[in-house]
């Protein structure tokens, strides 16, 4: 049986991955929801030094097809957080995002009391539908004061 982990390769995001990732932000939808991103963006410095989590470049057959960031649980918070998920724009709609979500939960299996969590802006309707399709549950019917919906996933 083939799993998402057999089809995808996760590697810590490296400086060499940034040029490819940056090119994705020419796509207006990605730029609106995760951007803007610039050549000297502070995001890169943060990702390269993050001790609370990690970002992955996700490859399939040698091609970078997605990028995902997670924050790890700690003594104050028993959740893994998806901080961002981007699929290469020309590959959207092929199930890659769903494969990445499924695979990341296999790479980091939950311990007792842990869960997966993410926040999606109220204007990002596609992301909300995507999470619901992947069995993530929206925790509230209205967004928080900053305009975000909280989603939770427990396999």
Backbone as a printed PyTorch tensor [residue, N CA C, xyz], in Angstrom:
tensor([[[  0.8390,  -1.1800,   0.0000],
         [  0.0000,   0.0000,   0.0000],
         [  0.8870,   1.2480,   0.0000]],

        [[  0.5780,   2.1990,  -0.8490],
         [  1.3300,   3.4480,  -0.9440],
         [  0.6940,   4.4850,  -0.0200]],

        [[  1.5200,   5.2010,   0.7480],
         [  1.0230,   6.2670,   1.6170],
         [  1.5370,   7.6060,   1.1150]],

        [[  1.0020,   8.6840,   1.7090],
         [  1.4590,  10.0190,   1.3650],
         [  2.9540,  10.1530,   1.6190]],

        [[  3.4540,   9.5010,   2.6720],
         [  4.8740,   9.5830,   2.9770],
         [  5.7240,   8.9100,   1.9020]],

        [[  5.1620,   7.9320,   1.2030],
         [  5.8810,   7.2920,   0.1110],
         [  5.9740,   8.2050,  -1.1150]],

        [[  4.9980,   9.0710,  -1.2820],
         [  4.9260,   9.9250,  -2.4620],
         [  5.5960,  11.2800,  -2.2660]],

        [[  5.7210,  11.7200,  -1.0160],
         [  6.2500,  13.0440,  -0.7090],
         [  7.5300,  12.9420,   0.1060]],

        [[  8.3890,  13.9220,  -0.0650],
         [  9.6190,  14.0100,   0.7090],
         [  9.6200,  15.3420,   1.4510]],

        [[  9.7940,  15.3010,   2.7640],
         [  9.8180,  16.4980,   3.5980],
         [ 11.2650,  16.7790,   3.9940]],

        [[ 11.7120,  18.0020,   3.7420],
         [ 13.0310,  18.4010,   4.2270],
         [ 12.9050,  19.7830,   4.8560]],

        [[ 13.6960,  19.9990,   5.9050],
         [ 13.6660,  21.3250,   6.5240],
         [ 13.8960,  22.3750,   5.4540]],

        [[ 13.1430,  23.4440,   5.5260],
         [ 13.2550,  24.5230,   4.5630],
         [ 14.6610,  25.1030,   4.6460]],

        [[ 15.3350,  25.1840,   3.5000],
         [ 16.6920,  25.7090,   3.4180],
         [ 16.7060,  26.9850,   2.5830]],

        [[ 17.7680,  27.7130,   2.7190],
         [ 17.9530,  28.9260,   1.9460],
         [ 17.8230,  28.6450,   0.4510]],

        [[ 18.2910,  27.4860,   0.0150],
         [ 18.2010,  27.1070,  -1.3980],
         [ 16.7640,  26.9380,  -1.8830]],

        [[ 15.8220,  26.7190,  -0.9620],
         [ 14.4140,  26.5440,  -1.3300],
         [ 13.7000,  27.8790,  -1.5390]],

        [[ 14.2860,  28.9600,  -1.0230],
         [ 13.5710,  30.2270,  -0.9630],
         [ 13.2650,  30.8170,  -2.3390]],

        [[ 14.2030,  30.7510,  -3.2760],
         [ 13.9550,  31.3490,  -4.5960],
         [ 12.7290,  30.7160,  -5.2600]],

        [[ 12.6360,  29.3950,  -5.1850],
         [ 11.4630,  28.7040,  -5.7450],
         [ 10.1890,  29.1360,  -5.0170]],

        [[ 10.2330,  29.1220,  -3.6960],
         [  9.0590,  29.4880,  -2.8970],
         [  8.6450,  30.9300,  -3.1880]],

        [[  9.5980,  31.8310,  -3.2370],
         [  9.3180,  33.2350,  -3.5210],
         [  8.6040,  33.3960,  -4.8620]],

        [[  8.9700,  32.6050,  -5.8480],
         [  8.3490,  32.7160,  -7.1760],
         [  6.8530,  32.3990,  -7.1240]],

        [[  6.4210,  31.6010,  -6.1730],
         [  5.0060,  31.2590,  -6.0580],
         [  4.1480,  32.4770,  -5.7320]],

        [[  4.7460,  33.4950,  -5.1170],
         [  3.9880,  34.6700,  -4.6860],
         [  3.6570,  35.6080,  -5.8420]],

        [[  4.0780,  35.2760,  -7.0570],
         [  3.6030,  35.9950,  -8.2410],
         [  2.1280,  35.6690,  -8.4780]],

        [[  1.6640,  34.5730,  -7.8890],
         [  0.2660,  34.1670,  -7.9770],
         [ -0.5640,  35.0680,  -7.0580]],

        [[ -1.5510,  35.7950,  -7.5920],
         [ -2.3220,  36.7410,  -6.7760],
         [ -3.0330,  36.1010,  -5.5800]],

        [[ -3.5580,  34.8970,  -5.7480],
         [ -4.2730,  34.2350,  -4.6490],
         [ -3.3270,  33.8900,  -3.5000]],

        [[ -2.1880,  33.3190,  -3.8190],
         [ -1.2140,  32.9850,  -2.7820],
         [ -0.6870,  34.2530,  -2.1190]],

        [[ -0.3940,  35.2550,  -2.9130],
         [  0.1140,  36.5080,  -2.3690],
         [ -0.9020,  37.1520,  -1.4270]],

        [[ -2.1710,  37.1010,  -1.7930],
         [ -3.2140,  37.6980,  -0.9510],
         [ -3.3470,  36.9590,   0.3790]],

        [[ -3.2500,  35.6390,   0.3630],
         [ -3.5120,  34.8510,   1.5650],
         [ -2.2920,  34.6130,   2.4390]],

        [[ -1.1000,  34.5540,   1.8620],
         [  0.1110,  34.3020,   2.6510],
         [  1.1630,  35.3910,   2.5050]],

        [[  0.9560,  36.2900,   1.5960],
         [  1.9700,  37.3020,   1.3120],
         [  1.7170,  38.5960,   2.0360]],

        [[  2.3990,  39.6090,   1.6030],
         [  3.3700,  39.5790,   0.5170],
         [  4.6920,  38.9610,   0.9770]],

        [[  5.4690,  38.5420,   0.0100],
         [  6.7880,  37.9590,   0.2800],
         [  7.7740,  38.6620,  -0.6380]],

        [[  8.9030,  39.0540,  -0.0710],
         [  9.9220,  39.7750,  -0.8330],
         [ 11.2560,  39.0490,  -0.7340]],

        [[ 12.1790,  39.4210,  -1.5960],
         [ 13.4900,  38.7600,  -1.6510],
         [ 14.2390,  38.8250,  -0.3230]],

        [[ 14.0990,  39.8880,   0.4240],
         [ 14.7850,  40.0250,   1.7170],
         [ 13.7910,  39.9370,   2.8720]],

        [[ 12.7670,  39.1110,   2.7160],
         [ 11.6690,  39.0460,   3.6670],
         [ 12.1140,  38.5510,   5.0460]],

        [[ 11.6430,  39.2010,   6.1180],
         [ 11.9720,  38.7620,   7.4810],
         [ 11.4850,  37.3440,   7.7840]],

        [[ 10.4850,  36.8750,   7.0270],
         [  9.9810,  35.5140,   7.2190],
         [ 11.1160,  34.5110,   7.1030]],

        [[ 12.0080,  34.7060,   6.1290],
         [ 13.1020,  33.7620,   5.9110],
         [ 14.0290,  33.7000,   7.1230]],

        [[ 14.3850,  34.8430,   7.6860],
         [ 15.2300,  34.8530,   8.8850],
         [ 14.5500,  34.1140,  10.0320]],

        [[ 13.2540,  34.3380,  10.1740],
         [ 12.4970,  33.6590,  11.2310],
         [ 12.5330,  32.1460,  11.0270]],

        [[ 12.2380,  31.7050,   9.8210],
         [ 12.1900,  30.2670,   9.5250],
         [ 13.5580,  29.6170,   9.7410]],

        [[ 14.6100,  30.2990,   9.3490],
         [ 15.9520,  29.7280,   9.4710],
         [ 16.4100,  29.6140,  10.9270]],

        [[ 15.7960,  30.3870,  11.8330],
         [ 16.2390,  30.3690,  13.2340],
         [ 15.1800,  29.8700,  14.2010]],

        [[ 14.0240,  29.4410,  13.7040],
         [ 12.9110,  29.0470,  14.5680],
         [ 13.2770,  27.8480,  15.4330]],

        [[ 13.1420,  28.0020,  16.7360],
         [ 13.3920,  26.9130,  17.6860],
         [ 12.0930,  26.2980,  18.2050]],

        [[ 10.9620,  26.9520,  17.9460],
         [  9.6580,  26.4970,  18.4350],
         [  8.9390,  25.5760,  17.4500]],

        [[  9.4550,  25.5070,  16.2520],
         [  8.8130,  24.7090,  15.2210],
         [  9.7500,  24.5360,  14.0490]],

        [[  9.1660,  24.2350,  12.9070],
         [  9.9670,  24.0690,  11.7000],
         [  9.1030,  24.2930,  10.4720]],

        [[  9.7380,  24.6440,   9.3890],
         [  9.0850,  24.7270,   8.0910],
         [  9.7200,  23.6770,   7.1960]],

        [[  8.8900,  23.0800,   6.3620],
         [  9.3530,  22.0500,   5.4440],
         [  9.1220,  22.4660,   4.0020]],

        [[ 10.0950,  22.1790,   3.1700],
         [  9.8960,  22.1690,   1.7280],
         [  9.4580,  20.7390,   1.4160]],

        [[  8.3730,  20.6200,   0.6780],
         [  7.8170,  19.3010,   0.3710],
         [  8.0460,  19.0150,  -1.1110]],

        [[  8.6570,  17.8830,  -1.3670],
         [  9.0240,  17.5050,  -2.7370],
         [  8.2830,  16.2400,  -3.1680]],

        [[  8.0210,  16.1870,  -4.4660],
         [  7.4940,  14.9810,  -5.1100],
         [  8.2700,  14.8210,  -6.4020]],

        [[  8.9030,  13.6800,  -6.5580],
         [  9.6950,  13.4050,  -7.7680],
         [ 10.7010,  14.5190,  -8.0580]],

        [[ 11.3490,  15.0270,  -7.0070],
         [ 12.3880,  16.0320,  -7.1590],
         [ 11.9110,  17.4620,  -7.3470]],

        [[ 10.6050,  17.6780,  -7.3950],
         [ 10.0360,  19.0180,  -7.5830],
         [  9.4370,  19.5040,  -6.2680]],

        [[  9.7520,  20.7470,  -5.8870],
         [  9.1300,  21.3310,  -4.7050],
         [  7.6670,  21.6260,  -5.0350]],

        [[  6.7560,  20.9590,  -4.3040],
         [  5.3310,  21.0750,  -4.5970],
         [  4.5470,  21.7850,  -3.5020]],

        [[  5.1480,  21.9210,  -2.3120],
         [  4.4390,  22.5700,  -1.2050],
         [  5.4420,  23.0380,  -0.1610]],

        [[  4.9490,  23.8850,   0.7240],
         [  5.7100,  24.3620,   1.8830],
         [  4.7330,  24.3730,   3.0390]],

        [[  5.1810,  23.8650,   4.1940],
         [  4.3200,  23.8470,   5.3720],
         [  5.1450,  24.2040,   6.6040]],

        [[  4.5600,  25.0150,   7.4530],
         [  5.1920,  25.3840,   8.7100],
         [  4.3780,  24.8600,   9.8760]],

        [[  5.0780,  24.3690,  10.9010],
         [  4.3960,  23.9070,  12.1140],
         [  5.1180,  24.4510,  13.3430]],

        [[  4.3480,  24.6240,  14.4070],
         [  4.8850,  24.9350,  15.7280],
         [  4.6200,  23.7060,  16.5870]],

        [[  5.5760,  23.3770,  17.4510],
         [  5.4810,  22.1760,  18.2710],
         [  4.7450,  22.4420,  19.5820]],

        [[  4.1350,  21.4130,  20.1680],
         [  3.5390,  21.5690,  21.4930],
         [  4.6180,  21.9180,  22.5170]],

        [[  4.2020,  22.5530,  23.5880],
         [  5.1210,  22.8490,  24.6850],
         [  4.3720,  22.7100,  26.0060]],

        [[  5.0260,  23.0050,  27.0990],
         [  4.4090,  22.7940,  28.4150],
         [  3.1990,  23.6820,  28.6490]],

        [[  3.0870,  24.7790,  27.9130],
         [  1.9470,  25.6780,  28.0810],
         [  0.8250,  25.4190,  27.0870]],

        [[  1.1250,  24.7030,  26.0070],
         [  0.1440,  24.5000,  24.9620],
         [  0.3410,  23.1060,  24.3570]],

        [[ -0.6790,  22.3050,  24.4050],
         [ -0.5850,  20.9130,  23.9670],
         [ -1.0650,  20.7130,  22.5360]],

        [[ -0.7100,  21.6500,  21.6790],
         [ -1.1500,  21.5430,  20.2900],
         [  0.0220,  21.7390,  19.3430]],

        [[ -0.0610,  21.0430,  18.2340],
         [  0.7670,  21.3510,  17.0800],
         [ -0.0220,  22.4040,  16.2940]],

        [[  0.6390,  23.4160,  15.8010],
         [ -0.0050,  24.4470,  15.0000],
         [  0.5180,  24.3960,  13.5710]],

        [[ -0.4010,  24.3930,  12.6260],
         [ -0.0320,  24.6160,  11.2400],
         [  0.0290,  26.1380,  11.0980]],

        [[  1.2010,  26.6700,  10.8140],
         [  1.3420,  28.1200,  10.6950],
         [  1.1250,  28.6010,   9.2740]],

        [[  1.3970,  27.7570,   8.3150],
         [  1.1810,  28.0920,   6.9130],
         [  1.2680,  26.8140,   6.0820]],

        [[  0.5500,  26.8440,   4.9860],
         [  0.5910,  25.7480,   4.0190],
         [  0.3860,  26.3560,   2.6410]],

        [[  1.3450,  26.1480,   1.7760],
         [  1.2470,  26.6530,   0.3970],
         [  1.5370,  25.5150,  -0.5610]],

        [[  0.7210,  25.4280,  -1.5810],
         [  0.9440,  24.4760,  -2.6720],
         [  1.3690,  25.2900,  -3.8870]],

        [[  2.3450,  24.7920,  -4.6000],
         [  2.8050,  25.4620,  -5.8200],
         [  1.5720,  25.7910,  -6.6680]],

        [[  1.3930,  27.0650,  -7.0200],
         [  0.1330,  27.4910,  -7.6480],
         [ -0.3260,  26.6570,  -8.8420]],

        [[  0.5760,  26.2970,  -9.7370],
         [  0.1280,  25.5500, -10.9190],
         [ -0.2300,  24.0980, -10.6180]],

        [[ -0.0200,  23.6600,  -9.3830],
         [ -0.3530,  22.2860,  -8.9950],
         [ -1.5850,  22.2010,  -8.0910]],

        [[ -2.2190,  23.3370,  -7.8160],
         [ -3.4170,  23.3290,  -6.9710],
         [ -4.5080,  22.4620,  -7.5810]],

        [[ -5.3200,  21.9060,  -6.7130],
         [ -6.4530,  21.1110,  -7.1720],
         [ -6.1100,  19.6700,  -7.5000]],

        [[ -4.8720,  19.2510,  -7.1980],
         [ -4.4450,  17.8810,  -7.4990],
         [ -4.3500,  17.0150,  -6.2430]],

        [[ -4.7820,  17.5380,  -5.1000],
         [ -4.7530,  16.7620,  -3.8590],
         [ -3.4410,  16.8480,  -3.0970]],

        [[ -2.5220,  17.6850,  -3.5440],
         [ -1.2230,  17.7790,  -2.8730],
         [ -1.3740,  18.3310,  -1.4580]],

        [[ -2.1750,  19.3750,  -1.2830],
         [ -2.3830,  19.9380,   0.0520],
         [ -2.9330,  18.9090,   1.0230]],

        [[ -3.8910,  18.1210,   0.5770],
         [ -4.4610,  17.0680,   1.4290],
         [ -3.4140,  16.0150,   1.7690]],

        [[ -2.5790,  15.6710,   0.7830],
         [ -1.5110,  14.7030,   1.0400],
         [ -0.5270,  15.2450,   2.0780]],

        [[ -0.1920,  16.5320,   1.9740],
         [  0.7480,  17.1460,   2.9160],
         [  0.1570,  17.1460,   4.3170]],

        [[ -1.1020,  17.5380,   4.4500],
         [ -1.7480,  17.5360,   5.7770],
         [ -1.7470,  16.1370,   6.3840]],

        [[ -2.1160,  15.1630,   5.5870],
         [ -2.1530,  13.7910,   6.0810],
         [ -0.7600,  13.3200,   6.4840]],

        [[  0.2180,  13.6010,   5.6450],
         [  1.5820,  13.1430,   5.9110],
         [  2.1720,  13.8000,   7.1550]],

        [[  1.8930,  15.0870,   7.3840],
         [  2.4890,  15.7670,   8.5400],
         [  1.9390,  15.1770,   9.8430]],

        [[  0.6950,  14.7320,   9.8200],
         [  0.1410,  14.1190,  11.0370],
         [  0.7150,  12.7210,  11.2660]],

        [[  1.2250,  12.1020,  10.2200],
         [  1.9150,  10.8160,  10.3640],
         [  3.3370,  11.0530,  10.8790]],

        [[  4.0020,  12.0940,  10.3430],
         [  5.3630,  12.4180,  10.7820],
         [  5.4140,  12.8050,  12.2580]],

        [[  4.3590,  13.4540,  12.7320],
         [  4.2920,  13.9130,  14.1220],
         [  3.0320,  13.3550,  14.7810]],

        [[  3.0570,  12.0760,  15.1620],
         [  1.8680,  11.4890,  15.7790],
         [  1.5870,  12.1500,  17.1340]],

        [[  0.3120,  12.3290,  17.4200],
         [ -0.0920,  12.9770,  18.6570],
         [  0.1110,  12.0760,  19.8640]],

        [[  0.4850,  12.7020,  20.9560],
         [  0.5520,  12.0250,  22.2460],
         [ -0.7500,  12.3490,  22.9900]],

        [[ -0.9840,  11.6870,  24.0990],
         [ -2.2140,  11.8880,  24.8690],
         [ -2.4120,  13.3740,  25.1840]],

        [[ -3.5950,  13.8720,  24.8760],
         [ -3.9560,  15.2500,  25.1700],
         [ -3.5500,  16.2560,  24.1080]],

        [[ -2.8070,  15.8260,  23.0930],
         [ -2.3750,  16.7480,  22.0530],
         [ -3.3990,  16.7910,  20.9110]],

        [[ -3.3300,  17.8360,  20.1280],
         [ -4.1750,  17.9830,  18.9550],
         [ -3.4740,  18.8790,  17.9510]],

        [[ -4.0370,  18.9280,  16.7650],
         [ -3.5530,  19.8240,  15.7100],
         [ -4.4760,  21.0240,  15.6720]],

        [[ -3.9160,  22.2060,  15.4340],
         [ -4.6980,  23.4370,  15.4300],
         [ -4.1460,  24.3690,  14.3480]],

        [[ -5.0340,  25.1630,  13.7800],
         [ -4.5950,  26.2330,  12.8740],
         [ -5.6540,  27.3270,  12.8630]],

        [[ -5.2450,  28.4860,  12.4060],
         [ -6.1310,  29.6350,  12.3070],
         [ -6.1700,  30.0930,  10.8590]],

        [[ -7.3760,  30.3830,  10.3800],
         [ -7.5770,  30.7890,   8.9900],
         [ -8.3730,  32.0840,   8.9860]],

        [[ -7.9020,  33.0470,   8.2150],
         [ -8.5890,  34.3290,   8.1410],
         [ -9.9600,  34.1600,   7.5060]],

        [[-10.9040,  34.9350,   7.9850],
         [-12.2820,  34.8430,   7.5060],
         [-12.4060,  35.0780,   6.0000]],

        [[-11.4850,  35.8000,   5.3870],
         [-11.5370,  36.0580,   3.9460],
         [-10.9450,  34.9250,   3.1100]],

        [[-10.3250,  33.9550,   3.7620],
         [ -9.6960,  32.8550,   3.0340],
         [-10.6710,  31.6670,   2.9740]],

        [[-11.7010,  31.8290,   2.1570],
         [-12.7690,  30.8210,   2.0630],
         [-12.2580,  29.4720,   1.5570]],

        [[-11.3430,  29.4970,   0.5990],
         [-10.8170,  28.2380,   0.0560],
         [-10.0890,  27.4350,   1.1310]],

        [[ -9.3240,  28.1120,   1.9800],
         [ -8.6100,  27.4000,   3.0490],
         [ -9.5940,  26.7950,   4.0400]],

        [[-10.6380,  27.5130,   4.3570],
         [-11.6480,  26.9850,   5.2820],
         [-12.3100,  25.7410,   4.6930]],

        [[-12.6990,  25.7960,   3.4310],
         [-13.3100,  24.6370,   2.7760],
         [-12.3350,  23.4750,   2.6860]],

        [[-11.0690,  23.7860,   2.4000],
         [-10.0220,  22.7640,   2.3230],
         [ -9.8830,  22.0260,   3.6600]],

        [[ -9.8210,  22.7580,   4.7520],
         [ -9.6830,  22.1250,   6.0710],
         [-10.9100,  21.2830,   6.4090]],

        [[-12.0830,  21.8020,   6.1470],
         [-13.3060,  21.0400,   6.4200],
         [-13.3340,  19.7490,   5.5990]],

        [[-12.9160,  19.8330,   4.3370],
         [-12.8510,  18.6490,   3.4690],
         [-11.9110,  17.5960,   4.0590]],

        [[-10.8690,  18.0570,   4.7650],
         [ -9.8770,  17.1600,   5.3560],
         [-10.1770,  16.8120,   6.8120]],

        [[-11.4410,  17.0260,   7.2060],
         [-11.9690,  16.6040,   8.5170],
         [-11.4370,  17.4170,   9.6990]],

        [[-10.9950,  18.6450,   9.4380],
         [-10.6790,  19.5810,  10.5110],
         [-12.0000,  20.2360,  10.9150]],

        [[-12.1630,  20.5080,  12.1970],
         [-13.4100,  21.0670,  12.7240],
         [-13.2090,  22.5290,  13.1210]],

        [[-14.0940,  23.3840,  12.6060],
         [-14.0810,  24.7860,  12.9830],
         [-14.6670,  24.8910,  14.3950]],

        [[-13.9960,  25.6230,  15.2700],
         [-14.3750,  25.6660,  16.6780],
         [-15.4440,  26.6980,  17.0110]],

        [[-15.6560,  27.6640,  16.1480],
         [-16.6350,  28.7230,  16.4200],
         [-17.3050,  29.1480,  15.1200]],

        [[-18.5480,  29.5890,  15.2350],
         [-19.2860,  29.9950,  14.0460],
         [-18.9150,  31.3930,  13.5690]],

        [[-18.3030,  32.1750,  14.4360],
         [-17.8710,  33.5170,  14.0420],
         [-16.3690,  33.6380,  14.3010]],

        [[-15.6780,  34.4570,  13.5050],
         [-14.2330,  34.6020,  13.7060],
         [-13.9210,  35.3630,  14.9940]],

        [[-12.6770,  35.2430,  15.4400],
         [-12.2480,  35.9840,  16.6220],
         [-12.1330,  37.4710,  16.2910]],

        [[-11.7260,  38.2670,  17.2730],
         [-11.6620,  39.7260,  17.0920],
         [-10.6700,  40.1600,  16.0100]],

        [[ -9.7410,  39.2790,  15.6450],
         [ -8.7810,  39.6010,  14.5810],
         [ -9.2010,  39.0360,  13.2190]],

        [[-10.3840,  38.4010,  13.1860],
         [-10.9060,  37.8910,  11.9210],
         [-10.4800,  36.4800,  11.5720]],

        [[-10.0760,  35.6760,  12.5700],
         [ -9.6090,  34.3190,  12.3000],
         [-10.5630,  33.2720,  12.8710]],

        [[-10.7350,  32.2040,  12.0880],
         [-11.4280,  31.0160,  12.5590],
         [-10.3930,  30.0210,  13.0730]],

        [[-10.7130,  29.3570,  14.1670],
         [ -9.8270,  28.3160,  14.7090],
         [-10.3280,  26.9530,  14.2510]],

        [[ -9.3970,  26.1550,  13.7240],
         [ -9.7020,  24.7950,  13.3040],
         [ -8.8780,  23.8200,  14.1220]],

        [[ -9.4720,  22.6600,  14.4230],
         [ -8.8200,  21.6310,  15.2150],
         [ -8.9570,  20.2940,  14.4950]],

        [[ -7.9090,  19.4940,  14.6020],
         [ -7.9270,  18.1490,  14.0310],
         [ -7.3720,  17.1650,  15.0550]],

        [[ -8.1440,  16.1200,  15.2880],
         [ -7.7040,  15.0140,  16.1440],
         [ -7.9590,  13.7440,  15.3460]],

        [[ -6.8840,  13.0630,  14.9010],
         [ -7.0730,  11.8690,  14.0730],
         [ -7.8410,  10.7670,  14.7930]]])
